[in-house]
Amino acid sequence: MSEAYTAEEMMTVAAARMLRNGAVCFVGIGLPSTAANLARLTHAPDAVLVYESGPIGARPPVLPLSIGDGNLAETADTVVSTPEIFRYWLQGGRIDVGFLGAAQLDRFANINTTVVGPYHKPKVRLPGAGGAPEISSSAKEVLIIVKQSKRTFVEKLDFITSVGFMTGGNSREAAGLTGKGPVAVITDLCILRPDPVTRELMVTSIHPGVDRAAIVAGTGWNVQFAEDCAQTEAPGARELETLRDLKARTAAAHGVEGEAA
Amino acid sequence: MAEWTTLAEAIAAHVHDGDLVALEGFTHLIPFAAGHEIIRQRRRNLSLVRMTPDLIYDQMIGAGCASKLTFSWGGNPGVGSLHRFRDAVENGWPSPIALEERSHSDLANAYVAGASNLPFAVLRGYTGSDLPRVNDRIRTITCPFTGEILAATPAVRPDVTVIHAQKADWKGNVLLWGILGVQKEAALAAKRAIVTVEERVRSLDAPPNACILPAWVVSAVCEVPRGATPSYAHGYYERDNVFYRAWDQISRDRESFCSWLDRHVLQTGDFAEYLALQSGEKTPAVPQ
């Protein structure tokens, strides 16, 4: 097994490690789905993957290309309707971890997936909310996986689609949100976690070979580093092998290269 | 009571200019054949509702059928943007489109409210989100028992809902399975429901808890094999991911979209002809 790995592989592996075995995880499509399935195939065989299209306990043999692929239904413990998944399972408080992606986020891990520019005259019209506003508020905790750059990590969001820690401090609790909010943001450069008091995202772990300057350059605000900032453990042989197998199986099954989202 | 008709007859009878129309199906069982027929019959000024507009509404919006869209996630799943949707929003082409933007949880609840004969849905949602700022139909309500403040949003009650399903029996009872999305709720929330199916069978032979729409809640049922292509029908055919990717190029500029629409939809007589044309362009004939 070669030691070499890509920044995206590091990101996916680091995100997968965050999912504990047995956790019930509401999975977004794309990077979150890749990371959650990698976790299931490595250290977390009993993780329960829930998709908003209705499958509960899905064990897809290859990565789904879209949120409602047939292999999710075929391998699930049960498939419920979309109203039921949101009403009984998410709002009902059954989800331990919401696993989300983002187009843009700010220092308090609020997420924008709606528009860049003014809402009524957007520069870029993004897909919109999907399930994220309620996942981010009702899951017991939230993980966010996103590639880091000044375009994605911005000083101020044009639009808040889904909340993280709102304006920081205890504003999230004061708004009456039940879930704990984002506990980690995993990027291709590092892992950020909220400061326990201000709730501003701080770099707590830097991926091997990444220097601080790259993280500063990839962040639209004056990003802080934790005093005890660690180095992320490089992907292990089994993690890499499992991830690459999964991607290869997916490519073979779909005749395309893995997930595009 | 469900009437077996052709799809063209069902659309002519039940989908009118200006209607509030929902074509539902969450990745699975998306009623593309019906969407094409609505385009072919040149319906205008429709208010479209759908959680995930997908390629089907991209085509209908690009064809000029819609003046309003209510939705919660508008993308080409796993590929990128819906270019015709974006062109309508960003440039008003072929005509301006009003947006009513909500979340998945909200729209799912709003269909349940519609099916339940309630005026609004109530949910824990939108706290801290900017969506209520741009959609004044997302409001709040105070629980009369606990004092909690919850989101309240209008029920979705389409004039007509169109869905695709696997089977219907000769009476018009409909069976669907796999990923069900909001199809049952959308059908029951609507004044009229059109269902296209893969096949007409003598008997459904379904277990007691199967998802069935009895014939008496369906207005018209139409046999349209492969009618959900390029999405999929569980147990019948897989999603045509190649077409979903190809759509990105086809729809990217107005000219290529218009020539695709002309050739594949406006100049074909029905969905079977569309499928034959489409399959002739890549693989051998589609089994019927």
Interface residues (C-beta under 8 A of the other chain):
Chain A: I29 G30 E52 S53 G54 P55 L65 S66 I67 G68 D69 G70 L72 A73 V79 V80 S81 T82 P83 I85 F86 R87 L90 Q91 N110 T114 Y119 H120 P122 R125 P127 G128 A129 G130 G131 A132 P133 E134 S137 S138 F159 I160 T161 S162 V163 M166 R172 A175 G176 L177 T178 H254 G255 V256 E259 A260 A261
Chain B: F26 T27 H28 M51 T52 F71 S72 W73 G74 G75 P77 G78 V79 G80 S81 F85 R86 V89 E90 E101 R102 S103 H104 S105 A108 N109 Y111 V112 L123 R124 G125 Y126 T127 G128 S129 D130 L131 V134 E148 I149 G178 I179 L180 G181 V182 K184 E185 Y232 H234 E238 R239 N241 V242 Y244 R245
